[in-house]
Amino acid sequence: MILYLHGFRSSPASFKARAMQAFMEQQGRAADFVCPQLSPSPKIAIEQSLSLIEGIPASELTVIGRPSILIPYPHAMDDHQAANADVLEKAGAAWVVRQDALDADKLAQMLEKIFADPDGLRARAAAAKSLGHADAAERLADLAERLT
């Protein structure tokens, strides 16, 4: 399982990463954490995060066939993170939880339910994989060349 944490102060040493790591260990589950290191400077962090926020992580998860729990940032412009997350949820590739509806107990219950259903987890992994396009960069470059 891959847990992707992002945002300011997200690092493997952050409170949320340590709490999730402790929970995963308590559940007897291994998890790899991906925590991009964002600058504390808002201007630099915005530049760094453009490639992180605009659907790149979701596309990478689909290419490698990993189901995900997505928690869209509720204040994102035009609520685009929720729209992107909804596409994966409707395809059966992800679970979506609204940030205002999430707390530690709900997340723990959700993870317990997910881990108790390995067939469901495999089905979501297959659904995620079916959405992935490993050649997306090449396809985008080809499209750009045709348009110029």
C-alpha positions as CSV (number, residue, x, y, z in Angstrom):
1,M,0.0,0.0,0.0
2,I,1.2,3.5,-0.8
3,L,0.1,6.4,1.3
4,Y,0.6,9.8,-0.4
5,L,0.6,12.7,1.9
6,H,1.1,16.2,0.6
7,G,0.7,19.8,1.7
8,F,2.7,22.1,3.9
9,R,4.6,20.4,6.6
10,S,4.1,17.0,5.0
11,S,7.2,14.8,5.4
12,P,7.9,11.4,6.7
13,A,8.5,13.0,10.1
14,S,5.3,15.0,10.2
15,F,2.6,14.3,12.7
16,K,0.2,12.9,10.1
17,A,2.8,10.6,8.6
18,R,3.9,9.3,12.0
19,A,0.3,8.8,13.1
20,M,-0.6,6.9,9.9
21,Q,2.6,4.8,10.2
22,A,1.8,3.9,13.8
23,F,-1.8,3.0,12.8
24,M,-0.6,0.9,9.8
25,E,2.0,-0.9,12.1
26,Q,-0.8,-1.5,14.7
27,Q,-2.9,-3.1,12.0
28,G,0.0,-5.3,10.8
29,R,0.1,-3.6,7.4
30,A,3.1,-2.4,5.5
31,A,2.9,1.0,3.8
32,D,5.2,3.1,1.7
33,F,4.9,6.8,2.3
34,V,5.3,9.3,-0.4
35,C,5.7,12.8,1.1
36,P,6.9,15.5,-1.3
37,Q,9.0,18.1,0.4
38,L,7.4,21.5,-0.1
39,S,9.2,24.7,0.8
40,P,7.9,26.7,3.7
41,S,7.9,29.7,1.3
42,P,4.4,29.9,-0.2
43,K,5.7,31.2,-3.5
44,I,8.2,28.4,-3.9
45,A,5.8,25.8,-2.6
46,I,3.2,26.9,-5.2
47,E,5.7,26.4,-8.0
48,Q,6.7,23.1,-6.6
49,S,3.2,21.8,-6.0
50,L,1.8,22.6,-9.4
51,S,2.9,19.2,-10.7
52,L,1.7,17.6,-7.5
53,I,-1.8,18.9,-7.2
54,E,-3.2,18.9,-10.8
55,G,-4.0,15.2,-11.1
56,I,-0.5,13.9,-11.4
57,P,-0.6,11.7,-8.3
58,A,-3.9,10.2,-9.3
59,S,-2.6,9.5,-12.8
60,E,0.5,7.8,-11.3
61,L,-1.7,5.7,-9.0
62,T,-3.8,4.5,-12.0
63,V,-0.7,3.6,-14.1
64,I,0.6,1.4,-11.4
65,G,-2.9,0.0,-10.5
66,R,-3.2,1.2,-6.9
67,P,-6.5,1.9,-5.4
68,S,-6.6,5.0,-3.2
69,I,-8.4,6.9,-0.5
70,L,-8.7,10.5,-1.8
71,I,-9.4,13.5,0.4
72,P,-9.9,16.5,-1.9
73,Y,-8.9,19.9,-0.5
74,P,-12.2,21.6,-0.2
75,H,-10.9,25.1,-1.0
76,A,-9.2,24.2,-4.3
77,M,-10.2,26.4,-7.2
78,D,-13.5,25.3,-8.7
79,D,-13.4,22.3,-6.4
80,H,-11.3,20.5,-9.1
81,Q,-9.8,18.0,-6.7
82,A,-13.2,16.7,-5.8
83,A,-14.2,16.5,-9.5
84,N,-11.0,14.5,-10.2
85,A,-11.5,12.3,-7.2
86,D,-15.1,11.6,-8.2
87,V,-14.0,10.2,-11.5
88,L,-11.8,7.6,-9.8
89,E,-14.5,6.8,-7.3
90,K,-17.2,6.3,-10.0
91,A,-14.9,4.0,-11.9
92,G,-14.4,1.9,-8.7
93,A,-10.7,2.8,-8.4
94,A,-10.9,4.9,-5.2
95,W,-12.7,5.8,-2.1
96,V,-13.4,9.6,-1.6
97,V,-13.9,11.2,1.8
98,R,-14.7,14.9,2.1
99,Q,-12.2,16.6,4.4
100,D,-15.0,18.0,6.6
101,A,-16.4,14.5,7.1
102,L,-13.1,12.9,8.1
103,D,-11.7,12.2,11.5
104,A,-9.3,9.6,12.9
105,D,-12.1,7.2,13.9
106,K,-13.7,7.3,10.5
107,L,-10.4,6.7,8.7
108,A,-9.6,3.8,11.0
109,Q,-13.0,2.2,10.4
110,M,-12.6,2.8,6.7
111,L,-9.1,1.1,6.6
112,E,-10.4,-1.8,8.7
113,K,-13.2,-2.4,6.2
114,I,-10.9,-2.1,3.2
115,F,-8.4,-4.5,4.7
116,A,-11.1,-7.0,5.6
117,D,-12.1,-7.3,1.9
118,P,-9.1,-8.3,-0.1
119,D,-11.2,-9.2,-3.2
120,G,-12.7,-5.7,-3.1
121,L,-9.2,-4.2,-2.8
122,R,-8.0,-6.2,-5.8
123,A,-11.1,-5.1,-7.8
124,R,-10.4,-1.5,-7.1
125,A,-6.7,-2.1,-8.1
126,A,-7.9,-3.5,-11.4
127,A,-10.2,-0.6,-11.9
128,A,-7.4,1.9,-11.2
129,K,-5.1,0.1,-13.6
130,S,-7.8,0.2,-16.3
131,L,-7.8,4.0,-16.1
132,G,-4.0,4.4,-16.3
133,H,-2.1,5.6,-19.4
134,A,1.6,4.8,-19.1
135,D,2.2,6.6,-22.4
136,A,0.4,9.8,-21.4
137,A,3.5,12.0,-21.7
138,E,4.2,10.7,-25.2
139,R,0.5,11.2,-26.2
140,L,0.5,14.7,-24.8
141,A,3.8,15.5,-26.7
142,D,2.4,14.1,-29.9
143,L,-0.8,16.2,-29.5
144,A,1.3,19.4,-28.8
145,E,3.4,18.7,-31.9
146,R,0.2,18.3,-34.1
147,L,-1.1,21.6,-32.7
148,T,2.0,23.6,-33.5
